[in-house]
């Protein structure tokens, strides 16, 4: 028998497992709750709510071979365990074309949902309960609505483009800028920049492109940021975890500012732990990879809204938690954004006023 006959004439049946795709999903849903959580990275109720939302609002429909629950399960298995499509093909007993098509459909649906979920939910004058309930932050940061930072997400690009995507650790990454509120939900995601791009450059681009829809704070409100952004002259990381008491007002301000901004690092920690695909991106087209990041951030927010007692969020709700890989900023002091002298002076005066009043209160409480 020649090679042609072996490949095209005498075909051996493939994907003939007794456990069909639909049965596999039913077993997960009807089985132990922890099994569902470990496999789909969310609990059963959250999974059902997501499927129901897609049926109602995202125009996803069952097909002859694949129901919505299966399609979403395929996507969650890929992003939640970073398995390749061929592995999922064998598990779900469908062709690679079918798996890839449904992966893309769910990805697009999640990005549409992200336009609703990834947005500020409190742009009023109301003080965040997270800040108001903590004397370390209130009333000093009562006008703060969240934190902004950049993080490195794994990327795959052709060889001729890899130089611009290699970060300081020589790993191929994309620089993703995010904003979050104090409920650990993303309010802005801007993905796709090369790993060598500085935070300040990405930040400026987001501000100057109307189609990006950066969530500008209302008058008097602000985000906390690291030293790569305007008006932050202090390196805050060196004060985290210090055993010694602060000896002057700048040290106290830096420590509390850094502690408050830690919320965005913990958000990144939850995101990358739940979705390992962000740590090792497969060979998807570069144009599709930013939307995978947005889809994962959308799932992050969906789970936070649906499950207040989620296991991963509980682990990362610890204040001042040190997150591996997020300690080193993607910024550089040599690439900060230059403000006008008037703006820089105004911001510096505002910061110094907060720091001095904070220090006076600290001295009174800790004589």
Steps between C-alpha positions, in 0.01 A plus 500: 500500500655830396487820701211647300276201564592493868408867549201549272345160431548278802414752769494389861208649695613777735340658808278203578500531878189382683510822702351762271552873535152558638537215749836631615349843576202343676732291716688814603182692577331214686818393679687636799497884522877513548554304179298756306695784661837344431417424139301810398661742750159606634223340703190339350260788559738749340547267202123458453444876527764564236346246263154648558625853432655394170177331396295810582719791398809399304325318216681172560289202402524125516617340177432155369819366658584741784278655764591827671606328821752295302635802312556696820656194664747472211600864541536474878708185472739667255550829688471347848756223445687620192439176313534493124208464265604148399472387861153655527413336167557157648319581825189640328504262203476775239725606215766767547302728269190466718695570820680802350177645359314477830802634692494810281123541532519492879801734493305755296196464726712562810655809344152636431405427859820672611371831363232478768695346788839671462401852594494721811205429725545794732584833338297698755619686808438193718809382687602140440404279795845339476661838569239630743525194726879513535658775714826446316336644187215718624466793475832542321399315183124558514499634143683202353285279274749226411850412383677488163801291406650301216582132499683265268284233337657222297484546123587312184626684192694398186878500523539825305291688760636348819756769581240764588304249710792383713481655846777545754497127580540412128154340504263586217215698654240766437461797732140517622378811679210454741299699750306343784271610780530403864267205453774329294311546174662629182358830378731543200716264293731608219687204352730441205803725553846349457676375811772764462246783507514710814195556720513874441488452123204262522328735744539801270369301205191397696433861597534638147293239314125562541409153371679344798245660738729560794284544815585855599428567868257775588630833629687459827536122466815311404673163462808388693787409271864401523805715427470451124199731486470876547574657839626190678860578588539240777589134460228340711609136497793555735265591784276191476550257785741719697531407863630840600252777562499790250721784615362782284187592310623387159569148622154473659331630187699265278416195709126570511490599134680178407269297722193651333642444150566135587139433399592500130788259559263263677257525209778396265585215735144363493478542122824317416444225755152426371594517132849350441471572127610855592832363627577293188309612193458235226577573136186701431502786252640816664185688399287260708709495816384837643139382478591186698631729776177703492292180506686376809453837674129482418479155660690638800234770549213258434624264770553788745144622445347153515699337781601719791649199676717380212803299617763689300368843591505403868867407471589836346287724723783516755615859530860574394535152349825467305430373146782319325578654163310823573754655737713627213320775320485518123588867533827684496600825663653608171167485320259681732251744352597865515233735632490874467671685785163624622338154502802334660513764774128467569517122528812511715338751734187285531706191576720677753195643675348151536832359620554771762149474646533121499829528688356739759218256569746212521714684756194574713387137495855362544682751722 
